[in-house]
Structures are given as structure tokens and as C-alpha cells.
Amino acid sequence: MGKIITYKTEERIINLDGKSIKYTLLFKNVKNLTCRFKNYENKLYVIAPANYSYTKIEKFLQEHKRAILNWVEKSNQLKFNLTRDFIDGEKYLLLGQEYLLRINKVYKKQEEGISFDANYLVLKTTKDEKEYKRKILEKYYKNIAQRIISEEFQKLKNKYSGKIPNSSEYSLYIRKMKTKWGLNNSKTRTITIGFHLIFACIEDIDYVIIHELCHCAVRDHSKLFYSYQGMLCPDYQERKRDLNKNIHPFICQIEMLDSLI
């Protein structure tokens, strides 16, 4: 099959065991009916072949209601548990390490910022307002993501330029990304990495960068692509599992970084 085309998109509701579940229905040029949970957006997507009837789609959803309702429950728990108030004791991730937040009151604006004390992430602020503290923390994450991801990208590009065709031609762009860790654009010769990857350890960051660099040589996820990736990142399956199991849930509902993810 060639390029996937979306013919029509609809917002719909289905009743599953007395609960009204909202979902986005996309009719595409695909062969099979599937559903996907996008925790980043807290939404359920249903992808259907263009000729499928609503009756057939709803029957499919009823048959898979247990998985759907389990996801809704888990998603609601994440939303409740990870709402940020920026107070002492909240947990935050940076480079794969977990830190407890500690708020320190300072009296000069130039003293504001972030520091670390053992397992504590110390937020120094002149104001106790939630939005004000969020901006200080967000600025820190943005700056450190820009620096560290850029350093890792340049290091890996230089290291593997002789092994991955075309990779030396690519530049890096770091921005908010809602549904992907990274993206390779062959037309603009750019690799885009999401800011939120700064929550992950260096090994996971390197895996995503290598994955996108491999797309400089092979556009699809074919056996040839995975031969490149397996050669340069032998533990890529472990790295992928870590991102999905440990980093992705933390990102899903984190209020602090709406502008980043």
C-alpha cells in the first residue's frame, strides 16, 4: 500500500456498559479496522476502511469494550495523579532520574531558578503563584533539553556519518511534539526531536536520535532499516520499552509542560 490517506474525520460517542465514550473516527485507505489510545491527547482514535459502515464499527468497539474501558479508567487515574500544583513533594523526571520538588522562597528575581540537592529538584521563586512557578520550571526544562539533545545529536551524527548514508546532510530541530518522540523530514533534511525526551535517560535519547538518523538511509521500517538500527543501537527494543513504560505515562497528563508536549 502507498501513502495513507484520510478521507473523513468525525467526532462520535458510543455507549459502553452505560458509559459514554468519545472517540475520533478516521476513514482511511486501510484494510483493517483498528483503535488506538493516544495518551498524550487523552483520546481514543478509531481507524476504519473507507467503506466500513457505522454499524460494523460500533460492533467492533463493543467487542473490544473491556480494553477501551480499562484505558479510560487508567487515563482518568493518570490525570488525577499527575496534575501539578508545584508544591513540595511532587515527583519530576530529568534524564531518567526521579526527583522530589522542593520550593525555596527567594527575595530577588535574579536568584530565581532551578538547582539540585541530592534527590531534590529545588525551585527558587519570589512568588508562590502556581503559574509563576510553572514558568520557571518550564524554562529550565526547555533550556536543558536544547543543550543536551543538541549535544547528543551532534555527537551521534559525527560518529555514524560514515555508516549511515546522507546523515551528515541533516540538521536538528527541537520543538513540542504531541504524538512522536522524533521525526525525519527528507525534504527539508531535518530531524525533529520532542522537548519531552529530556525526561528520559541518555540511552533512550540516543536511541531516538539513532532511529531518526537511520531514516536518512531508509525511509520505511523495513528489514534493512532495522539492520541499521540493530547495528548502531543493539538494545533498541529495551530502550523503546523503557520509553513506553516509564517515560510515556509521566508525560501523558503532566500539566506543567503543555507548551512542550
N, C-alpha and C positions, 0 to 999 in steps of 0.2 A: 504494500500500500504506500502511496505517496504522502504528500503533506496532509495532515489532519485539518479538516475544515469544520468550523462551527456554523451550522445553518440557522439555528434559532436558539435563544436562551429565554427561559421562563422561571419566575419565582412561584413555587407551588407549596401546598400544605397537604400532608397526609395524616390521618388519624391511626396511630399505632397503640393498641391497648389503652385507649382513652386519652392518649397524649397527642397534642397537635405538634407535628414535627415539620418545620420549614426546611425546604431544600431548593437548590438551584438545579433546574433541568436543562441540560445541553444536548441538542440534537446534532450529531456529528457523523462524518463518513467513517464510522467504525463498524465492526462486525458484531461485537458483543455488548450487552448491557452491563454496566458496572457502576459502583458507587464508591466515592472517596470522601474521607473525612479530612478536611483542612483545618487543623487545629489553630494555625496562625490566624485564620479568619473566623474560627468558631462556626464553621458552616459545613453542611453536607451537600456534596455535588453528586448528581446522577447523570451519567453519560450514556446516551441511548443512540442506537442507529436511527437514521433519519426517517425510516418507515415504521418505527415502532408506535403502537397505539398507547394511549394513556392507561387503558385497562391492563395491558401487558406490563407496563412499567410499575403500576401500583401493586400488581400481583407479585412482582419481583421484590418490591420493598416489604410487603407483608411477609414474604418467605424469609427475609433477612432482618426481620424486626428486632430479634434478640441482639444482634450485633449493633444495630443502629441505636437502640435504647441504651445499651451499655456505653456506647460512645457519648451519648447525650449526658448520661449521669456522670461519666468521668470528666467530660468537658466542664460541666457545672461545678464539680469539685475543684478543678484547677482554677476556675475563675474566682471561686470563693477563697481558696487558699493563697493565691498569688497576687491578690490585689495589694498594691503597695501604699503604705501610709508614711514611709520614710521615718520610721521610729526605731529606737534601739531594739536589737534582737532579730530584725528581719534578715533573711538569708539572700546572698547575692553570689553570682559566679563571675570569675575572671580567670581566663586561661586555664579552665578546668578545675580551679580551686574554689572551694566554698568559703565564704567569709560572712561573719555576722556584722551587721551595721551598727555603728556607734555614732551618735550625734554629739558633736562638740560645739558649744556656743563660743563664737569669737566676736570681737567688737570692732574690727577693722575689715573692710571689704577685701583688702589685699591679702588678708590672712585666710580667706575662704579657699576651699579646695578639698582634695582627697589625699589622705595618707593611709599608711598601713601600720598596725600594731599587732604583731603575731597573727592570730586568725581573725582580727577585726579590720573591717574597712571603715575608716574614720572620716566622716563627713563634717567638715568645719564650715559653719554658716553663721551669718549675722542675724538671720531671720528664721522663725520656726514654721513658716508657711509651707505647706506640702508642695505646692507648685514651685516655689523658690528652691527648695531642696532637690526636687526632681531635676531642675535645670542644671544645677551644679553637678549632680551625678551623671546626667546625660552627657554633658560637655566632656567630662573626664573619659567616659567610655568612647565617645567619638574620637577624641584625640589619640588615645592609646590604640584604638583599632586602626586608625590611619597609619600610625607609626609601625606597629608590629606586623600587620598584614602586608604592608608595603615592603618591609624588610624581608619577610619570608618569601614573597613573590619574586623579588629581585634575586635572592639567593638561589631559589629553585630554578628560575628561568636561566640563570647563568650556568648552573650545574648541569642542566639537561638539554641545553640548546643544541648540542651535538647529537643527542639521542632522539629528540622529538622534532621532526621536520616542521618548519615555519614558525616555531615557538618564539624565536628571537625577534620576530616582527611585531609581537603583541605587547600592548601596554595595559596597565591596571587601572580600574575604576572601582572605587568603593562607595557604596550607597545603600539605602534601605532596600531590602528585598523581602517580600511577604511570603513567597512560596518556594524559594530556592536558596540553596547555600551559595551557588555561584552560577555564572552564565558565560558562555563563549560566543562571541559575535564575530564570525569570519569576515563579514562585510566591512566592519569598522576596525577589525584587527584589535579588539579589546576583550579583556577578561574582566568581568564584574564579580565582585565578592561582596556579600552582605555584611554590614556592620555587626550584626548579631553573632557572627562567627567568633568574635572576641571572647565570648563566654566559654568557648571550647579550649581544650589543651592545644599546645603547639603541634602535636602529632596529628590531631584532627584538622587543624587549619592547613597543614601541609598536604594532607590527603585531598582536601577540596581543591587546593591550588593545582596539585598534580593532575587531578581529574580533569580540570578545565584546560590545563596545558596539553593533555593527551588529545583533547578535541581539536587542537591546532593541526594534528596529523590525521585524525579520523573523526568525522563528524558524528557518526551514529554510535550506538552502543553494541557494536559487533564483536566477534571474537578477536579481531585484530585490535580493536580499541582496548579490550580487557587484557590482551597480551602486553600492550604498552603499560597499562596501569599496574598490572601484576609485577612487571619487571621493575618499575620505579617505586612502587608502594606495595610490597608483598602482603602487608597486613591491612589492605584497604577494606576488606569485609569487616574486620574488627573495628576499624575507625568509623565506618558507616553505621554500625550497630551502636557505637558509643554516642554518636551524634543524635540518632533517633531515640535512644533510650534515656540518655541523661541530659542532653542539651536542649533538644526539641521541646520536651514538656515544660522546661523552665521558661522558654521563650513564649510559649503559646498565649498566655494571658498576662504577661508582665506589663503592667500599666506604665511603668517608668519609661519604656523605650518605644512608645507608639510611633514616634517620628523616625525611629531607626528601622523598625521591622514592619 
